[in-house]
Amino acid sequence: QVQLVESGGGLVQAGGSLRLSCAASGRTYSSYFMAWFRQAPGKEREFVVVSSRSGSYTSYADSVKDRFTISSDITKNTVYLQMDSLKPEDTAVYYCAAGLVAASMATKYTSWGQGTQVTVSS
């Protein structure tokens, strides 16, 4: 069972940047896809980006494309989300997830972190 822990959230001004980290431990697999989702109060969990662990495949939500970048360090079992040009609408709890398929549906992922809060002020 893979265990995921997010970190790096915080409060930033619009236009600023944050880098989130997701550290994986336990039973990890090279075939896993790593994803980031976010959820604002009263809203459904929203897909942000997914990547193969090697980084050879990535898919971004249109809302974050050209602003967010996913990367990973396989040797550290860690995936990162670099967030630039942040907007107030990016405010949410950000979750990392792992699964055997690349998907935009949260239900396709089998392991989840506890989330880290990102707040963007205007």
N, C-alpha and C positions, 0 to 999 in steps of 0.2 A: 504494500500500500504506500503510495507516494504521499508525502506530506509537504505542504506548500506554506510558506510564510512570506507575506508582503511587507515591505518597508519603504520609506522615502516620502510618504505623503506629508502634506503640510498646507499652509496658507500662503498664497502668493497673489500678487497684483496681476490684473489682466495684462497680457503681453509677456509675462514672465515665464520661467521654465522650472520644471521639476524632473527628476529622474527616479522612477520607481524600480525597486528590485523585488524579485521573487526567487527565493531560495528553495530548492527541492531537496528532500531527503527521503530515506527509506528506499523502497523498491522503485527505482527509476529505470526507464527503458529508452533506448535510442530512438525507437519508433514513435514515441509520444509527441504530440503536438502541444505547444504551449500557447495559451491565449490570455488576453486581458479583456475583462468585461467591466462595466461600471453600472452603478445603480444610484439614482437620485431618489429622494423621498417621494413616495407616491407613484413612482414610475417602475416599469418593468426593467429587469436587468438587460443592459444594452451591450451588444458586441462592439468591441473596439478594434482588436487585431488578433490574428493567429499566425503562428510561425512553426515550421518544423524546427526541431532542435538544432539542426545543422544550419538553419537560416536560408536554405535553398528555396524554400517556399514561404511566402508571406502574403497576407491578404488584409487590407485595412478597410475599416468603415469609411465611407465617403466624408463623414463629418470630421475625421481626424487626419485624413490623408494629407500629406505635405506638411503636417505639423508634428505628428507623433512618429517615432521610430522605434521598432522593436529590435532587440539584439540579444545575444546569448553568449555565455561562456560555458561551453560544454564541460570543461574540466572542473568547473566550480558548481555545476548543476544549477546555474543561475540564469534567469532571463531578466532583461531590463526593458523598461519603457521610458524612453526619453520624450518628454512632452515640452514642446516649445510653442510660443505664441498662444499661451493659454487664454481661454475665454471664460466668462462667468458660467456659461452653459456647460463647461467641462466639470463643474462642481459635482462631485459624486463620491461614493465609496468605490474604490477600484479593487477588483478581485483578479487574481491570477488563477488559471485553471489548466488542467492537463487532461488529455484524452488520447484515444487511439485514432481519431479522425479529426480532420480540419473542418470546422463548422462554425457558423454564426449562431447556432442554436445552443443556448446554455445547457439544455438537457443532454447534449451529446458528450459533455465532459464529466469525467468520473472523479476527479479530485479538485478540491477548491481550497484556497487560502481563506483567512478570516477577513481580509479586506484592509485597506488603508485609506483614510479620508484625504481627499484633495478638495481644497476650497480655493476658489479664484474670486477675488474681490474686484469690483468695478471702480 
